Amino acid sequence: MKTLGRREIRRISAKPSGELLTQGALFNDALHQLLPTGQTTGMRKGIRRFSTHEEMNQHQDECMIKVMVHHARR
């Protein structure tokens, strides 16, 4: 296994810090910028079962591509 980068894992505490709140907000903003609308991943609600992680990743990628193509055509 190869380790890339170093990230400090912080424990949940009773006194949250402003720095962690800022990091969480930035992470949330980055997620919303992944897609043109920032509102949907294109995945329909429901439970899906996949036999492998690769199969799940492929399904997720296909859903995101459909949304991106739809918005690019608009």
N, C-alpha and C positions, 0 to 999 in steps of 0.2 A: 504494500500500500504506500502511496506517495502522498506526502503532506504538502499542500500548497498554502503559503501564507500562514499568518498567526492571528488568531482571533481570541480575545479574552472572553471566556464564557462567564457571564455575570449571573449571580444567583438572584432569585426574586427576593426583594426586601420590602419592609414596611414603609421605608422612606425612599421613594423613587427620586432619581436625580433629573434635573433639567436636561442634562447632556443625553441621557438615554431617551427621553421624550423626543428630543430633536432628532436623534438617530432613527427612532421609529417613524417619525413623520417623514423624514427624507426617504426611508425605505418604502413607505407607502406611496409617496409621490412617484418614485421610480417605477413601481409596479404599475401604476396607472398610466404611465407613459409608454408602456410596452406596446400597447395597441393604439391605433389612431383615435378611437373614441374614448379609450380609457375606461369604458363602462362595462364591457362584456368580454368573455373569453370564447364565446361561441359554443360552449358546452351546455347541453340541455340538462335540466334538473333530473336527478335520479341516481340510482346506484348502478355502477358498472363494475364488473369483476374482470380482471386481466390476469393472464397466467404468468406474465413477466413484467418487469419494470419497463423494458424496451417497448413492449406492446402498448402499455399505458402512455409512455412518452410519445409514441407515434400517433396515438389517438389525440392527445393534447395538441401536438403540433398541427395535425390536420384541421382541428377545430379552429385554432388560431389563424391558420392560413386562410381558411374560408372567410372568416370575418375581415381579415386584412384585404383580401381580394374584393369582397363586397364593397367595402368603403373606398377602395381605390377606384372602382368603377363608377361610384357616385361622384 
